Amino acid sequence: MKPRLYLLLAASVLLLAGCAAGPDYQRPALALPTRYTADDQQLAGRLQLQQQIRQNWWHVFGSPELDALIEQAWQHNAGIASAQANLRAAQENVAAQQGYFYPTVQLGYSPSRTKLAGNQGGNSPGVQGNGSVISTTQNTPASQGGTAPYNAPVIYNFHTAQLSVAYTPDVFGASRRQLESVQAQQEYQRYQLQAAYLTLASNLVAAAIQDGLLRELLELDQQIVAAAQRTLALVQRQHQAGYASALELASARNALAQTQQALPPLRRQLEQNRDLLRLLTGLSVEQELPAFRLASFRLPQQLPLALPSQLLEQRPDIRAAEAQLKAASAQVGVARAARLPQFTMSANAGGAASEFGQMFWNSGQFFALGASITQTLFDGATLQHRERAAEASLQAAAADYRTAVATALQNVADVLHAIDSDVAAVQSATDAASAAQATLQLCQRQHAAGALDQTALLLAQQNQWQSQQQLAQARASQLGNAAALYQALGGSWQSPQRSKEQP
């Protein structure tokens, strides 16, 4: 009868083990829009937004120096190294959690040497240092008041060796839910690594464009300062000759001072931007950085535009938020399983003897088999509140996921509006630069014919250089927002599946 009872118990445990406490994860239903802005179709026509996101998307800007710098950053950026280490740690946690599905086997050996006090009274055997028992009964000396027997100290050795096996059946799926949770954390760290790749590439593109812009602005501003210096020199000669007033001289000096004020901030910004490039790429001060030129960057002829529904699969921050949601859902199951009966099984076998070689004689062998089931009856509602806390964390993770999706949609819409605005800004700056160039050419012809003085010619040159500065800023903004669109759409976050990403 007993074997049947054991078989029935084992079958019941296996049947229960097919169930797992807690909810099975399902992606929340979201009412996603079909477009990012009210005029997506018009934007797509004006901006040519049809191309799919390509791998290594930064190549579309046509800068080999930038491509090489990003590849170098993959190897040396500390943020990438940290994200890779976090992913390896998460993968090891998954492997560790999988071990809970197997029995725990331990081998132990415990030698001991014990000395018992001999003043306990009565006659008891003694044991020699090698473990053999000796007689310890003696008479008390007469000088101590009699001949009553006493016991000598007892010293003996004992050796115990045993093999222990323990197993906790995952009856209500607590271990499975915990495995789901750590697997979701592993996914989270993988998406964090992908986000680190994407962010690093985007930041490097932006810093390289800024480097080119600052260099061009600095060169143009130096030309403006040189023109202001020539104007001042001309006004000084005219003032000495009596053809210019003191007010005109003071105005020329003030104009030179104002143009010179722009140089130190531009130089500071350029050096700080170079420091940022070094930080992102992991290069030291001694290592050489390329000097970017704004004209070396190519504006993509077509930009990508994924559907809002595709954004859920492309943006690593959305995928990371969903991984956190999966982990929170699994933790609800872990908390619920903790309130259900807990099962354990154990087995021990070994030997014990006073001599090491006698431990595994028939007379020294022992074994023990055990099983237990425990149900918490009262714990001050601790487990109940932990389950409620897990459910609240699940609700918070669901809200964070919806927030991540909404933020991503807004991010894409904002970038699309910025890109559309850049088109008009570049066109206006181009028209202004063309007008300034035409004005300068006209002034040069009039000056050559003697119909225009040198001061007016220098002023026309300054206006032309200032219009070039505004055009450079508009083009840099257009390039930067194109890179921002790749980042907003998730970039090519699937592409850096490199060997260095794996632990």
C-alpha positions as CSV (number, residue, x, y, z in Angstrom):
1,M,0.0,0.0,0.0
2,K,2.8,2.3,0.8
3,P,4.4,2.3,-2.7
4,R,1.0,3.2,-4.2
5,L,0.7,6.1,-1.7
6,Y,4.2,7.3,-2.7
7,L,3.4,7.1,-6.4
8,L,0.1,9.0,-5.8
9,L,1.9,11.7,-3.9
10,A,4.6,12.0,-6.6
11,A,2.0,12.1,-9.3
12,S,0.1,14.9,-7.4
13,V,3.3,16.9,-7.1
14,L,4.1,16.6,-10.8
15,L,0.5,17.6,-11.7
16,L,0.7,20.7,-9.5
17,A,4.1,21.5,-10.9
18,G,2.5,22.1,-14.2
19,C,0.8,25.2,-12.8
20,A,2.5,28.5,-12.1
21,A,1.1,31.1,-9.7
22,G,0.6,34.6,-10.9
23,P,-0.4,36.1,-14.3
24,D,1.1,35.1,-17.6
25,Y,2.7,38.1,-19.3
26,Q,0.8,39.8,-22.1
27,R,1.8,43.1,-23.7
28,P,-0.6,45.8,-22.7
29,A,-3.1,46.8,-25.4
30,L,-2.2,50.4,-26.6
31,A,-4.3,52.7,-28.7
32,L,-1.5,53.7,-31.0
33,P,-2.0,56.4,-33.6
34,T,-1.4,55.7,-37.3
35,R,0.8,58.8,-37.7
36,Y,3.0,61.0,-35.6
37,T,1.7,64.4,-36.7
38,A,-1.4,65.8,-38.3
39,D,0.4,66.2,-41.6
40,D,2.6,63.1,-41.9
41,Q,1.8,62.7,-45.5
42,Q,2.7,66.2,-46.4
43,L,5.9,65.9,-44.4
44,A,6.8,62.6,-46.1
45,G,6.4,64.3,-49.5
46,R,8.4,67.4,-48.6
47,L,11.2,65.5,-46.8
48,Q,11.2,62.2,-48.7
49,L,10.6,60.1,-45.6
50,Q,10.4,56.6,-47.1
51,Q,13.7,54.9,-46.6
52,Q,14.0,52.1,-44.0
53,I,16.6,52.5,-41.3
54,R,19.8,51.1,-42.5
55,Q,22.4,49.4,-40.4
56,N,25.3,51.7,-39.3
57,W,23.0,54.6,-40.1
58,W,25.7,57.2,-39.4
59,H,27.4,56.2,-42.7
60,V,24.6,58.2,-44.5
61,F,26.5,61.4,-43.5
62,G,29.4,60.5,-45.7
63,S,32.2,61.1,-43.3
64,P,34.9,58.4,-43.1
65,E,36.5,60.2,-40.1
66,L,33.2,60.0,-38.2
67,D,32.7,56.3,-39.1
68,A,36.2,55.5,-37.8
69,L,35.6,57.5,-34.6
70,I,32.4,55.6,-33.8
71,E,34.1,52.3,-34.4
72,Q,36.8,53.4,-32.0
73,A,34.3,54.4,-29.5
74,W,32.7,50.9,-29.5
75,Q,36.1,49.7,-28.2
76,H,37.0,52.3,-25.6
77,N,33.8,54.1,-24.3
78,A,33.3,53.4,-20.6
79,G,29.6,53.5,-20.9
80,I,29.6,50.7,-23.4
81,A,31.9,48.6,-21.2
82,S,29.6,49.2,-18.2
83,A,26.5,48.1,-20.2
84,Q,28.4,45.0,-21.5
85,A,29.4,44.1,-17.9
86,N,25.8,44.6,-16.7
87,L,24.6,42.3,-19.4
88,R,27.1,39.6,-18.5
89,A,26.0,39.9,-14.9
90,A,22.3,39.5,-15.9
91,Q,23.2,36.4,-18.0
92,E,25.0,34.8,-15.0
93,N,21.9,35.5,-12.8
94,V,19.8,33.6,-15.3
95,A,22.2,30.7,-15.3
96,A,22.2,30.7,-11.5
97,Q,18.4,30.8,-11.3
98,Q,18.2,27.8,-13.6
99,G,20.1,25.8,-11.0
100,Y,17.1,25.9,-8.7
101,F,15.4,23.3,-10.9
102,Y,18.0,20.7,-9.9
103,P,18.7,18.9,-6.6
104,T,21.5,20.2,-4.4
105,V,24.1,17.6,-3.7
106,Q,26.7,18.1,-0.9
107,L,29.5,16.0,0.4
108,G,30.7,16.6,3.9
109,Y,33.4,15.2,6.2
110,S,33.5,16.2,9.9
111,P,36.4,14.9,12.1
112,S,36.3,15.7,15.8
113,R,38.4,15.1,18.9
114,T,36.7,15.5,22.3
115,K,37.8,15.6,25.9
116,L,35.2,14.9,28.6
117,A,35.9,16.0,32.2
118,G,36.6,13.1,34.6
119,N,35.1,14.7,37.8
120,Q,31.5,13.7,37.0
121,G,31.4,10.8,39.5
122,G,30.8,7.1,38.8
123,N,32.8,4.7,36.8
124,S,32.9,5.2,33.0
125,P,35.3,3.9,30.5
126,G,38.1,6.0,29.0
127,V,39.3,6.2,25.5
128,Q,42.9,6.3,24.4
129,G,44.2,8.9,22.0
130,N,43.7,6.4,19.1
131,G,40.0,6.0,20.0
132,S,40.2,2.8,22.0
133,V,38.3,2.6,25.3
134,I,40.4,2.4,28.5
135,S,39.5,1.9,32.1
136,T,39.6,5.1,34.2
137,T,38.6,3.9,37.7
138,Q,41.2,4.9,40.3
139,N,41.3,5.4,44.1
140,T,41.6,8.8,45.7
141,P,44.8,9.3,47.6
142,A,44.6,9.2,51.4
143,S,46.0,12.7,51.6
144,Q,42.9,13.9,49.9
145,G,40.5,12.5,52.4
146,G,39.7,8.9,51.5
147,T,39.8,6.1,48.9
148,A,36.6,6.9,46.9
149,P,37.0,6.1,43.2
150,Y,37.3,9.0,40.6
151,N,37.2,9.2,36.8
152,A,40.1,10.4,34.7
153,P,39.4,12.7,31.7
154,V,38.0,10.9,28.6
155,I,39.5,11.7,25.2
156,Y,38.2,10.2,22.0
157,N,38.2,10.9,18.2
158,F,35.2,10.6,15.9
159,H,34.8,10.8,12.1
160,T,31.6,11.4,10.1
161,A,31.3,11.5,6.3
162,Q,28.0,11.9,4.5
163,L,26.4,12.7,1.2
164,S,23.4,15.0,1.4
165,V,20.8,15.5,-1.4
166,A,18.1,18.2,-1.1
167,Y,15.4,19.0,-3.6
168,T,12.6,21.6,-3.6
169,P,9.9,20.8,-6.1
170,D,8.6,23.8,-8.0
171,V,5.0,22.8,-7.3
172,F,3.4,26.3,-7.7
173,G,5.9,27.7,-10.1
174,A,7.8,30.1,-7.8
175,S,11.2,29.2,-9.3
176,R,9.8,29.4,-12.9
177,R,8.4,32.9,-12.2
178,Q,11.7,33.9,-10.6
179,L,13.4,32.6,-13.7
180,E,11.0,34.7,-15.9
181,S,11.9,37.7,-13.8
182,V,15.7,37.3,-14.2
183,Q,15.3,36.6,-17.9
184,A,13.4,39.8,-18.2
185,Q,16.2,41.6,-16.4
186,Q,18.6,40.1,-18.9
187,E,16.5,41.4,-21.7
188,Y,16.4,44.8,-20.0
189,Q,20.2,44.9,-19.8
190,R,20.5,43.8,-23.5
191,Y,18.3,46.7,-24.5
192,Q,20.2,49.0,-22.3
193,L,23.3,48.0,-24.1
194,Q,21.6,48.6,-27.5
195,A,20.5,52.0,-26.2
196,A,24.1,52.8,-25.1
197,Y,25.3,52.0,-28.7
198,L,22.5,54.1,-30.2
199,T,23.1,57.1,-27.8
200,L,26.8,57.0,-28.2
201,A,26.5,57.0,-32.0
202,S,24.0,59.9,-31.9
203,N,26.1,61.9,-29.5
204,L,29.2,61.4,-31.6
205,V,27.4,62.5,-34.8
206,A,26.1,65.6,-33.0
207,A,29.5,66.4,-31.5
208,A,31.2,66.0,-34.9
209,I,28.7,68.3,-36.6
210,Q,29.2,70.8,-33.8
211,D,32.9,70.6,-34.3
212,G,32.6,71.4,-37.9
213,L,30.1,74.2,-37.3
214,L,32.3,75.9,-34.6
215,R,35.3,75.8,-36.8
216,E,33.4,77.4,-39.7
217,L,31.9,80.1,-37.4
218,L,35.3,80.8,-35.9
219,E,36.9,81.2,-39.3
220,L,34.1,83.5,-40.5
221,D,34.3,85.5,-37.3
222,Q,38.0,85.9,-37.7
223,Q,37.4,87.3,-41.2
224,I,34.8,89.7,-39.8
225,V,37.2,90.9,-37.1
226,A,39.9,91.4,-39.8
227,A,37.4,93.4,-41.8
228,A,36.5,95.5,-38.8
229,Q,40.2,96.1,-38.1
230,R,40.7,97.4,-41.7
231,T,37.6,99.6,-41.3
232,L,38.9,101.1,-38.1
233,A,42.3,101.7,-39.8
234,L,40.6,103.4,-42.7
235,V,38.4,105.6,-40.4
236,Q,41.5,106.6,-38.4
237,R,43.2,107.8,-41.5
238,Q,40.1,109.7,-42.6
239,H,39.8,111.2,-39.1
240,Q,43.4,112.4,-39.2
241,A,42.7,113.9,-42.6
242,G,39.6,115.6,-41.4
243,Y,37.2,113.5,-43.4
244,A,35.7,111.5,-40.5
245,S,34.3,112.7,-37.2
246,A,35.2,111.6,-33.8
247,L,31.8,109.9,-33.5
248,E,32.6,107.8,-36.7
249,L,35.9,106.8,-35.2
250,A,34.3,105.8,-31.9
251,S,31.7,103.8,-33.8
252,A,34.4,101.9,-35.7
253,R,36.2,101.1,-32.5
254,N,33.0,99.9,-30.9
255,A,32.2,97.7,-34.0
256,L,35.6,96.1,-33.7
257,A,35.3,95.4,-30.0
258,Q,31.9,93.8,-30.5
259,T,33.1,91.5,-33.2
260,Q,36.2,90.5,-31.1
261,Q,33.9,89.6,-28.2
262,A,32.6,86.6,-30.2
263,L,36.0,85.0,-30.6
264,P,36.8,83.8,-27.0
265,P,33.4,82.0,-26.5
266,L,33.7,80.3,-29.9
267,R,37.2,79.1,-29.0
268,R,36.0,77.9,-25.6
269,Q,33.1,76.0,-27.1
270,L,35.3,74.4,-29.7
271,E,37.8,73.1,-27.1
272,Q,34.9,71.9,-24.8
273,N,33.4,70.1,-27.7
274,R,36.8,68.5,-28.4
275,D,36.9,67.4,-24.8
276,L,33.4,65.8,-25.3
277,L,34.6,64.0,-28.4
278,R,37.5,62.6,-26.4
279,L,35.3,61.5,-23.6
280,L,32.8,59.7,-25.9
281,T,35.6,57.9,-27.8
282,G,37.7,57.2,-24.8
283,L,40.8,58.9,-26.2
284,S,43.4,60.6,-24.1
285,V,44.7,64.1,-24.6
286,E,47.8,62.8,-26.3
287,Q,45.8,61.0,-28.9
288,E,44.9,62.8,-32.1
289,L,41.3,63.7,-33.0
290,P,40.1,64.5,-36.5
291,A,39.2,68.1,-37.3
292,F,35.8,68.0,-38.9
293,R,34.5,70.3,-41.6
294,L,30.9,71.1,-41.9
295,A,31.1,70.9,-45.7
296,S,32.4,67.3,-45.4
297,F,29.0,66.0,-44.1
298,R,26.4,64.9,-46.6
299,L,22.7,65.5,-45.9
300,P,20.8,62.2,-46.4
301,Q,18.7,62.4,-49.5
302,Q,16.0,60.3,-47.8
303,L,15.2,59.9,-44.2
304,P,13.5,56.9,-42.5
305,L,9.9,57.0,-41.1
306,A,8.7,53.9,-39.3
307,L,5.1,53.5,-38.3
308,P,4.1,54.1,-34.7
309,S,3.4,50.4,-34.3
310,Q,6.9,49.6,-35.5
311,L,8.4,51.9,-33.0
312,L,7.5,49.5,-30.2
313,E,9.9,47.0,-31.7
314,Q,12.6,49.5,-32.8
315,R,13.2,51.8,-29.8
316,P,15.5,50.1,-27.2
317,D,14.1,52.3,-24.4
318,I,10.5,51.0,-25.1
319,R,11.8,47.4,-25.2
320,A,13.7,48.0,-21.9
321,A,10.5,49.3,-20.3
322,E,8.6,46.3,-21.5
323,A,11.3,44.0,-20.1
324,Q,10.8,45.7,-16.7
325,L,7.1,45.1,-17.1
326,K,7.7,41.4,-17.7
327,A,9.9,41.2,-14.6
328,A,7.3,42.9,-12.5
329,S,4.6,40.5,-13.7
330,A,6.8,37.5,-12.8
331,Q,7.4,38.9,-9.4
332,V,3.6,38.8,-8.7
333,G,3.8,35.1,-9.3
334,V,6.7,34.7,-7.0
335,A,4.9,36.6,-4.2
336,R,1.7,34.5,-4.7
337,A,3.6,31.2,-4.7
338,A,5.2,32.2,-1.4
339,R,1.7,32.1,0.2
340,L,1.1,28.5,-0.9
341,P,2.4,25.3,0.7
342,Q,6.2,24.8,0.4
343,F,7.5,21.3,-0.4
344,T,11.0,20.0,0.4
345,M,12.7,16.5,0.1
346,S,16.0,15.4,1.5
347,A,18.2,12.4,1.7
348,N,21.4,11.8,3.7
349,A,23.8,8.7,3.6
350,G,27.2,8.2,5.1
351,G,29.2,6.6,7.9
352,A,30.5,7.4,11.3
353,A,33.2,5.7,13.4
354,S,36.0,6.4,15.8
355,E,38.5,5.2,13.2
356,F,38.6,6.8,9.7
357,G,38.8,3.5,7.9
358,Q,35.8,2.1,9.8
359,M,33.3,4.7,8.7
360,F,31.9,2.6,5.9
361,W,31.8,-0.7,7.7
362,N,28.3,-2.1,7.9
363,S,28.2,-1.2,11.6
364,G,29.1,2.5,10.8
365,Q,26.8,3.3,7.9
366,F,23.6,5.4,8.2
367,F,21.0,7.0,6.0
368,A,18.0,9.3,6.4
369,L,15.1,10.1,4.0
370,G,12.7,13.0,4.7
371,A,10.1,15.1,3.1
372,S,8.1,18.1,4.4
373,I,5.3,20.3,3.5
374,T,4.9,23.7,5.2
375,Q,2.0,26.1,5.1
376,T,2.2,29.5,6.7
377,L,-0.9,30.0,8.9
378,F,0.0,33.4,10.5
379,D,2.8,35.8,9.7
380,G,1.2,39.2,10.5
381,A,0.0,39.4,6.9
382,T,3.6,39.8,5.7
383,L,3.2,37.6,2.6
384,Q,-0.1,39.1,1.7
385,H,1.3,42.6,1.8
386,R,4.3,41.5,-0.3
387,E,1.9,40.2,-2.9
388,R,0.0,43.5,-2.9
389,A,3.3,45.4,-3.2
390,A,4.3,43.2,-6.2
391,E,0.9,44.0,-7.8
392,A,1.4,47.7,-7.3
393,S,4.9,47.4,-8.8
394,L,3.3,45.7,-11.8
395,Q,0.9,48.6,-12.2
396,A,3.7,51.1,-11.9
397,A,5.8,49.2,-14.6
398,A,2.7,49.2,-16.9
399,A,2.4,52.9,-16.4
400,D,6.1,53.4,-17.1
401,Y,5.8,51.4,-20.3
402,R,2.9,53.5,-21.5
403,T,4.9,56.6,-20.7
404,A,7.9,55.3,-22.6
405,V,5.7,54.7,-25.7
406,A,4.0,58.2,-25.4
407,T,7.4,59.9,-25.0
408,A,8.8,58.1,-28.0
409,L,5.9,59.2,-30.2
410,Q,6.3,62.8,-29.0
411,N,10.0,62.6,-29.6
412,V,9.6,61.5,-33.2
413,A,6.9,64.1,-33.8
414,D,9.1,66.9,-32.4
415,V,12.0,65.9,-34.6
416,L,9.8,65.7,-37.7
417,H,8.6,69.2,-37.0
418,A,12.2,70.4,-36.5
419,I,13.3,68.8,-39.7
420,D,10.4,70.4,-41.6
421,S,11.3,73.8,-40.0
422,D,15.0,73.3,-41.0
423,V,14.0,73.1,-44.7
424,A,12.5,76.5,-44.5
425,A,15.4,77.9,-42.4
426,V,18.1,76.6,-44.8
427,Q,16.2,78.0,-47.7
428,S,15.9,81.4,-46.0
429,A,19.5,81.4,-45.0
430,T,20.6,80.4,-48.5
431,D,18.5,83.2,-50.0
432,A,20.0,85.7,-47.5
433,A,23.5,84.5,-48.3
434,S,22.9,84.8,-52.0
435,A,21.6,88.3,-51.6
436,A,24.5,89.3,-49.4
437,Q,26.9,87.9,-52.0
438,A,25.2,89.8,-54.8
439,T,25.3,92.9,-52.8
440,L,29.1,92.4,-52.1
441,Q,29.8,91.9,-55.8
442,L,27.8,95.1,-56.7
443,C,29.7,97.0,-54.1
444,Q,33.0,95.7,-55.4
445,R,32.2,96.9,-58.9
446,Q,31.1,100.3,-57.6
447,H,34.2,100.6,-55.5
448,A,36.4,99.7,-58.5
449,A,34.6,102.4,-60.5
450,G,35.2,104.9,-57.7
451,A,31.5,105.3,-56.9
452,L,31.7,103.7,-53.5
453,D,34.1,104.3,-50.6
454,Q,36.2,101.6,-48.8
455,T,34.0,101.7,-45.7
456,A,30.9,100.7,-47.5
457,L,32.7,97.9,-49.2
458,L,34.0,96.5,-45.9
459,L,30.5,96.7,-44.4
460,A,29.2,94.7,-47.3
461,Q,31.9,92.1,-46.7
462,Q,30.9,91.8,-43.1
463,N,27.3,91.4,-43.9
464,Q,28.2,88.6,-46.4
465,W,30.3,86.7,-43.8
466,Q,27.5,87.1,-41.2
467,S,25.0,85.6,-43.7
468,Q,27.4,82.7,-44.2
469,Q,27.5,82.2,-40.5
470,Q,23.7,82.0,-40.4
471,L,23.7,79.6,-43.3
472,A,26.2,77.4,-41.6
473,Q,24.1,77.3,-38.4
474,A,21.0,76.4,-40.4
475,R,22.8,73.5,-42.2
476,A,24.3,72.2,-38.9
477,S,20.8,72.2,-37.4
478,Q,19.5,70.3,-40.4
479,L,22.2,67.7,-40.1
480,G,21.8,67.4,-36.4
481,N,18.0,66.9,-36.6
482,A,18.5,64.3,-39.3
483,A,20.7,62.3,-36.8
484,A,18.1,62.9,-34.1
485,L,15.4,61.3,-36.3
486,Y,17.5,58.1,-36.6
487,Q,17.9,58.1,-32.8
488,A,14.2,58.9,-32.2
489,L,13.1,56.0,-34.4
490,G,15.5,53.6,-32.6
491,G,18.3,53.8,-35.1
492,S,19.8,50.6,-36.2
493,W,19.7,49.2,-32.7
494,Q,19.7,45.7,-34.1
495,S,23.0,46.2,-35.9
496,P,25.6,46.2,-33.1
497,Q,25.1,42.5,-32.5
498,R,28.9,42.2,-32.3
499,S,31.0,39.6,-30.7
500,K,32.1,42.1,-28.1
501,E,28.5,42.4,-26.9
502,Q,28.5,38.8,-25.8
503,P,30.1,38.0,-22.5
